[in-house]
Amino acid sequence: MADYGSFQDGIYAEGLLAKHRHFPYTFRDLEARAQQVLDHSLFDYVRGGAGDETTQDANVTELRRYGFVPRMLRDRSVRDLSTTFLGAELDAPLILCPVGVNGLVHENGDLEVARAAAELNVAAMYSTLSEAPLEEIADARGDSFAAFQLYPTKDDQLTDNLVRRADKAGFDALTITLDTGSLGWRPRDLRNGYIPFLRGRCLANYLTDPRFIELCGVDNPPPLHAGIVWSSLFSKPTFSWDDVARIRRITDLPIILKGICHAEDARKAATEGVDAIACSNHGGRQANGGLPAVSHLEGVLDAGLPVTFDSGVRDGVDVLRVVGLGATLAGIGRPYVYGLTLGGAAGVEHVLRSMLAEADLTMAADCLTTLADLHVVKR
């Protein structure tokens, strides 16, 4: 079992020698540093949410209304953060959320994230949108749990190709994102006139697929041409339960549905043979005006499927909040992306080690030795 809390011992030991690590330790500082490094339009793309970002911000503030009930006078010398998900034994209840611009915030960013996940044996979902093909990402992630995140396209043949490629590449699960039937209204990106995919970036999985090339009508399509074709195909607004069933027929990979928030949809997923749910409102990036994502978690859990949760998770205490409320894994996005921005795989590892150290040490302070000990209540 991993001793995550000892991470801080090394930091203090270095401090005695007047050595200080150059990566920040809080989300606020990570974000501020990333803003100094990234191009303005790219930073806004990562940082921004839908509309006036009320839902994005509420995801964070509402989650922090939940707190722990500590126990005392118990042996806290060893804490166990391990868990299981879809048959996989995991050292920690974390999963990296799929982010389509990892390859833009840092050179070879998609592969750097996979290498960091491999180093720490942390679960991750890898986006359809990437600068590296899914096959290379599958190789880079080593033995760590990896789900390929699918954006269903308007062309079923292209969609099915991506699914079969993920299966063949050895991914452990397939995550189907449901809340992107169209791009959300994002004023930051509108102000900048910036969607990187329209410029032909992060389309490696499309440009390595024969069906996409066929639909482009030309070999080696120029970036703008590829971006235009991608835009015409990107999302399938009519995607339905019948499509999920079709995908189920062509792969044996466990299927995770990402974006489920309504209890009735969760129950339907259970009856349709879905393997897990990612309860999420896309971090508030797709639709403004909705309830904070954590408001939906209890109803989704009632369906009885394994659940991951993301949207608003910023630190190790948030990870414990989510798990204490019943999710198996807590998903993080922006925190690790900012770490990636600042230092590639080393930056991602720093963020993950910091979050897991905070979670571990918080459990120690509260005399909680396993995730099952977490008792979370709303303030």
C-alpha positions as CSV (number, residue, x, y, z in Angstrom):
1,M,0.0,0.0,0.0
2,A,1.3,3.4,-1.0
3,D,2.6,5.9,1.6
4,Y,1.4,9.1,-0.1
5,G,1.9,11.3,3.0
6,S,5.6,10.8,3.0
7,F,5.8,13.1,-0.1
8,Q,5.9,16.1,2.2
9,D,8.8,14.7,4.3
10,G,11.1,14.9,1.2
11,I,9.9,18.5,0.6
12,Y,10.7,19.6,4.2
13,A,14.1,17.7,4.1
14,E,15.0,19.7,0.9
15,G,14.0,22.9,2.7
16,L,16.6,22.2,5.4
17,L,19.2,22.4,2.5
18,A,17.6,25.6,1.1
19,K,16.2,23.7,-1.8
20,H,12.7,24.5,-3.0
21,R,10.7,22.7,-5.7
22,H,9.5,25.0,-8.5
23,F,6.0,23.5,-8.8
24,P,3.1,25.1,-6.8
25,Y,1.1,23.2,-4.2
26,T,-2.3,24.8,-4.6
27,F,-4.7,24.9,-7.5
28,R,-4.8,28.8,-7.4
29,D,-1.0,29.0,-7.7
30,L,-1.0,26.3,-10.4
31,E,-3.5,28.2,-12.5
32,A,-1.7,31.5,-12.0
33,R,1.6,30.0,-13.1
34,A,0.0,28.3,-16.1
35,Q,-1.6,31.6,-17.2
36,Q,1.9,33.1,-17.4
37,V,3.1,30.3,-19.6
38,L,0.3,29.6,-22.0
39,D,-0.8,31.6,-25.0
40,H,-3.8,33.8,-24.0
41,S,-6.3,32.0,-26.2
42,L,-5.1,28.5,-25.1
43,F,-5.3,29.4,-21.5
44,D,-8.8,30.7,-21.9
45,Y,-9.8,27.5,-23.6
46,V,-8.5,25.5,-20.6
47,R,-9.8,27.8,-17.9
48,G,-13.1,28.8,-19.4
49,G,-16.6,27.5,-18.9
50,A,-20.0,28.0,-20.5
51,G,-21.8,31.3,-20.3
52,D,-20.9,33.4,-17.4
53,E,-19.3,30.3,-15.8
54,T,-21.8,30.2,-12.9
55,T,-22.2,26.5,-13.1
56,Q,-18.4,25.9,-13.4
57,D,-17.8,28.0,-10.3
58,A,-20.7,26.4,-8.4
59,N,-19.2,23.0,-9.0
60,V,-16.3,24.0,-6.8
61,T,-18.1,26.0,-4.1
62,E,-20.9,23.4,-3.6
63,L,-18.5,20.5,-3.3
64,R,-16.8,22.4,-0.5
65,R,-20.0,22.5,1.5
66,Y,-19.3,18.9,2.4
67,G,-17.0,18.0,5.3
68,F,-15.8,15.1,7.3
69,V,-16.6,13.8,10.8
70,P,-13.3,12.8,12.4
71,R,-12.6,9.8,14.7
72,M,-10.0,9.9,17.5
73,L,-7.9,7.5,19.6
74,R,-7.4,5.1,16.8
75,D,-4.2,3.8,15.3
76,R,-3.6,6.0,12.2
77,S,-0.1,5.0,11.5
78,V,-1.1,3.3,8.2
79,R,-3.7,4.5,5.8
80,D,-5.0,2.6,2.8
81,L,-6.4,4.6,-0.1
82,S,-6.7,1.7,-2.5
83,T,-9.9,0.8,-4.3
84,T,-11.2,-1.3,-7.1
85,F,-12.9,-0.2,-10.3
86,L,-14.2,-2.5,-13.1
87,G,-12.1,-5.3,-11.8
88,A,-8.9,-3.3,-11.6
89,E,-7.0,-2.9,-8.3
90,L,-6.0,0.7,-7.9
91,D,-3.7,2.3,-5.4
92,A,-5.7,5.5,-5.1
93,P,-9.3,6.7,-5.9
94,L,-8.2,9.1,-8.6
95,I,-8.9,9.1,-12.3
96,L,-7.5,11.7,-14.8
97,C,-10.3,13.1,-16.9
98,P,-10.0,13.3,-20.7
99,V,-8.7,16.7,-22.0
100,G,-8.4,17.3,-25.7
101,V,-5.6,19.9,-25.6
102,N,-3.0,18.1,-23.5
103,G,-0.8,18.0,-26.7
104,L,-1.0,21.8,-27.0
105,V,-0.2,22.9,-23.4
106,H,3.0,20.8,-23.5
107,E,5.0,19.1,-26.2
108,N,3.9,15.4,-26.5
109,G,1.5,16.3,-23.7
110,D,-0.8,13.3,-24.3
111,L,2.1,10.9,-23.9
112,E,3.5,12.8,-20.9
113,V,0.1,12.4,-19.1
114,A,0.1,8.7,-19.9
115,R,3.7,8.3,-18.6
116,A,2.8,10.1,-15.4
117,A,-0.2,7.8,-14.9
118,A,2.1,4.8,-15.5
119,E,4.6,6.0,-13.0
120,L,2.1,6.4,-10.2
121,N,-0.3,3.7,-11.4
122,V,-3.2,6.2,-11.5
123,A,-6.3,5.5,-13.7
124,A,-7.0,7.8,-16.6
125,M,-9.4,8.5,-19.5
126,Y,-7.8,9.6,-22.7
127,S,-9.6,11.9,-25.1
128,T,-10.5,11.2,-28.7
129,L,-9.0,14.7,-29.3
130,S,-5.3,14.4,-29.0
131,E,-2.0,15.2,-30.8
132,A,-0.9,11.6,-30.4
133,P,-2.8,8.6,-31.8
134,L,-4.6,6.4,-29.3
135,E,-2.3,3.5,-30.0
136,E,0.8,5.5,-28.9
137,I,-1.0,6.6,-25.8
138,A,-2.0,3.0,-24.9
139,D,1.6,2.0,-25.1
140,A,2.8,5.0,-23.0
141,R,0.4,4.3,-20.1
142,G,2.1,1.0,-19.2
143,D,0.0,-1.2,-16.9
144,S,-2.1,1.7,-15.5
145,F,-5.9,1.5,-16.0
146,A,-6.8,3.4,-19.2
147,A,-10.2,4.2,-20.7
148,F,-10.5,5.6,-24.2
149,Q,-12.9,8.5,-24.2
150,L,-15.1,8.5,-27.3
151,Y,-16.9,11.4,-28.9
152,P,-19.5,9.7,-31.1
153,T,-19.4,11.2,-34.6
154,K,-22.1,11.7,-37.1
155,D,-20.5,8.9,-39.2
156,D,-21.2,5.6,-37.5
157,Q,-18.4,3.9,-39.5
158,L,-15.8,6.4,-38.2
159,T,-17.2,6.0,-34.6
160,D,-17.0,2.2,-34.8
161,N,-13.5,2.4,-36.2
162,L,-12.4,4.4,-33.2
163,V,-14.0,1.9,-30.8
164,R,-12.4,-1.1,-32.5
165,R,-9.0,0.7,-32.5
166,A,-9.3,1.3,-28.8
167,D,-10.2,-2.3,-28.2
168,K,-7.3,-3.6,-30.3
169,A,-4.8,-1.2,-28.6
170,G,-5.6,-2.7,-25.2
171,F,-7.5,0.0,-23.4
172,D,-9.3,-1.3,-20.3
173,A,-12.6,0.5,-20.9
174,L,-14.5,2.7,-23.3
175,T,-15.9,6.0,-22.0
176,I,-18.7,7.5,-24.1
177,T,-19.2,11.3,-23.5
178,L,-22.9,12.2,-23.8
179,D,-23.1,15.9,-23.2
180,T,-21.4,17.2,-26.4
181,G,-24.0,16.9,-29.0
182,S,-23.0,20.4,-29.8
183,L,-20.3,22.7,-28.5
184,G,-21.4,24.8,-25.6
185,W,-21.6,28.6,-25.6
186,R,-18.2,29.7,-24.3
187,P,-17.7,33.5,-24.4
188,R,-14.0,33.3,-23.7
189,D,-13.4,31.2,-26.8
190,L,-15.9,33.3,-28.8
191,R,-13.9,36.5,-27.8
192,N,-10.7,34.9,-29.0
193,G,-12.3,33.2,-32.0
194,Y,-10.4,30.1,-30.9
195,I,-11.2,26.4,-31.2
196,P,-7.9,24.5,-31.8
197,F,-9.5,21.6,-33.6
198,L,-10.9,23.8,-36.3
199,R,-7.2,24.6,-37.1
200,G,-6.4,21.0,-37.5
201,R,-4.8,20.5,-34.1
202,C,-5.4,17.5,-31.8
203,L,-6.9,15.5,-34.6
204,A,-4.4,12.6,-34.6
205,N,-7.0,9.9,-34.1
206,Y,-9.0,11.2,-37.0
207,L,-6.0,11.7,-39.3
208,T,-4.8,8.2,-38.7
209,D,-8.2,6.7,-39.5
210,P,-8.9,5.6,-43.1
211,R,-12.6,6.5,-42.9
212,F,-11.8,10.1,-41.9
213,I,-9.3,10.4,-44.7
214,E,-12.0,9.0,-47.1
215,L,-14.4,11.6,-45.8
216,C,-11.8,14.3,-46.3
217,G,-11.6,13.4,-50.0
218,V,-7.9,13.8,-50.1
219,D,-4.8,12.1,-48.6
220,N,-2.8,14.2,-46.1
221,P,-5.5,16.9,-45.8
222,P,-4.2,20.4,-44.9
223,P,-4.9,21.4,-41.3
224,L,-7.8,23.8,-42.1
225,H,-9.4,21.3,-44.4
226,A,-9.1,18.6,-41.8
227,G,-10.6,21.0,-39.2
228,I,-13.6,21.8,-41.4
229,V,-14.3,18.1,-42.0
230,W,-13.9,17.4,-38.3
231,S,-16.4,20.1,-37.5
232,S,-18.9,18.7,-39.9
233,L,-18.6,15.2,-38.2
234,F,-17.6,15.9,-34.6
235,S,-20.8,15.3,-32.7
236,K,-23.9,13.2,-33.3
237,P,-26.9,15.1,-31.8
238,T,-29.2,12.1,-32.4
239,F,-26.9,9.8,-30.4
240,S,-29.3,7.5,-28.4
241,W,-29.6,4.3,-26.4
242,D,-29.7,2.4,-29.7
243,D,-26.3,3.8,-30.5
244,V,-25.0,2.6,-27.1
245,A,-26.4,-0.8,-27.9
246,R,-24.7,-0.8,-31.3
247,I,-21.3,0.0,-29.8
248,R,-21.9,-2.7,-27.1
249,R,-22.2,-5.2,-30.0
250,I,-18.8,-4.4,-31.5
251,T,-16.7,-4.4,-28.3
252,D,-16.2,-6.4,-25.2
253,L,-14.7,-3.4,-23.4
254,P,-16.6,-2.2,-20.3
255,I,-18.6,0.8,-21.2
256,I,-18.7,4.0,-19.0
257,L,-21.3,6.6,-19.8
258,K,-19.9,10.1,-19.1
259,G,-22.3,13.0,-18.4
260,I,-25.1,11.1,-16.7
261,C,-26.7,13.3,-14.0
262,H,-30.4,12.3,-13.8
263,A,-31.3,9.4,-11.7
264,E,-33.7,8.0,-14.3
265,D,-30.9,8.0,-16.9
266,A,-28.6,6.2,-14.4
267,R,-31.3,3.5,-13.9
268,K,-31.7,3.2,-17.6
269,A,-28.0,2.7,-18.0
270,A,-28.1,-0.1,-15.5
271,T,-30.9,-1.9,-17.3
272,E,-29.1,-1.4,-20.6
273,G,-26.0,-3.3,-19.4
274,V,-23.7,-0.3,-19.0
275,D,-20.8,-1.1,-16.8
276,A,-20.2,2.3,-15.0
277,I,-21.2,5.9,-14.9
278,A,-19.1,9.1,-14.9
279,C,-21.3,11.6,-13.1
280,S,-20.3,14.9,-14.5
281,N,-21.5,18.1,-16.0
282,H,-18.3,18.5,-18.1
283,G,-16.9,20.8,-15.5
284,G,-19.4,23.5,-16.5
285,R,-17.9,23.8,-19.9
286,Q,-20.8,22.6,-21.9
287,A,-24.0,24.0,-20.3
288,N,-24.4,26.9,-18.0
289,G,-27.3,27.3,-15.6
290,G,-27.4,23.7,-14.3
291,L,-27.1,22.5,-10.8
292,P,-23.6,21.8,-9.4
293,A,-22.6,18.3,-10.4
294,V,-22.4,17.0,-6.8
295,S,-26.1,17.7,-6.5
296,H,-26.7,14.8,-8.8
297,L,-24.4,12.2,-7.3
298,E,-26.7,10.6,-4.8
299,G,-29.4,9.9,-7.4
300,V,-26.9,8.5,-9.8
301,L,-25.4,6.2,-7.1
302,D,-28.8,4.8,-6.4
303,A,-28.7,3.0,-9.7
304,G,-26.2,0.6,-8.3
305,L,-23.5,1.0,-10.9
306,P,-19.8,1.9,-10.1
307,V,-19.6,5.7,-10.4
308,T,-16.7,8.1,-11.0
309,F,-17.4,11.8,-10.3
310,D,-15.8,14.9,-11.7
311,S,-16.5,18.6,-12.0
312,G,-15.1,20.9,-9.3
313,V,-12.4,18.6,-7.8
314,R,-9.4,20.7,-7.1
315,D,-7.4,19.1,-4.3
316,G,-6.9,16.0,-2.1
317,V,-9.6,17.0,0.3
318,D,-12.1,17.2,-2.6
319,V,-11.0,13.7,-3.6
320,L,-12.0,12.5,-0.1
321,R,-15.3,14.4,-0.2
322,V,-16.3,12.7,-3.5
323,V,-15.3,9.2,-2.3
324,G,-17.0,9.8,1.1
325,L,-20.2,10.6,-0.8
326,G,-20.1,7.2,-2.5
327,A,-18.2,7.6,-5.8
328,T,-15.5,5.0,-6.5
329,L,-13.1,7.4,-8.2
330,A,-12.7,11.2,-8.2
331,G,-11.9,12.7,-11.6
332,I,-9.5,15.7,-12.0
333,G,-9.0,17.8,-15.1
334,R,-7.6,21.3,-14.8
335,P,-5.2,20.6,-11.9
336,Y,-3.2,18.1,-13.8
337,V,-3.4,20.1,-17.0
338,Y,-1.8,23.0,-15.3
339,G,0.9,20.7,-13.9
340,L,1.4,19.4,-17.4
341,T,1.8,22.9,-18.7
342,L,4.5,23.7,-16.2
343,G,6.5,20.6,-16.4
344,G,5.3,17.7,-18.6
345,A,5.1,14.3,-16.9
346,A,7.0,15.7,-13.9
347,G,4.5,18.4,-13.4
348,V,1.6,16.0,-13.6
349,E,3.3,13.7,-11.1
350,H,3.8,16.6,-8.8
351,V,0.1,17.5,-8.8
352,L,-1.0,13.9,-8.3
353,R,1.5,13.3,-5.5
354,S,0.4,16.6,-3.8
355,M,-3.3,15.7,-4.0
356,L,-2.7,12.2,-2.7
357,A,-0.4,13.4,0.1
358,E,-3.1,15.9,1.2
359,A,-5.7,13.2,1.1
360,D,-3.5,10.7,3.0
361,L,-2.5,13.3,5.7
362,T,-6.1,14.5,6.1
363,M,-7.2,10.9,6.8
364,A,-4.3,10.6,9.3
365,A,-5.3,13.8,11.1
366,D,-8.9,12.5,11.3
367,C,-7.9,9.0,12.4
368,L,-9.4,7.5,9.3
369,T,-7.5,4.5,7.9
370,T,-9.5,3.3,4.9
371,L,-11.8,5.0,2.4
372,A,-14.7,3.2,4.0
373,D,-14.1,5.2,7.2
374,L,-15.0,8.5,5.5
375,H,-18.2,10.0,6.9
376,V,-19.1,13.1,4.9
377,V,-21.9,15.5,5.8
378,K,-23.2,18.7,4.3
379,R,-22.7,21.9,6.2
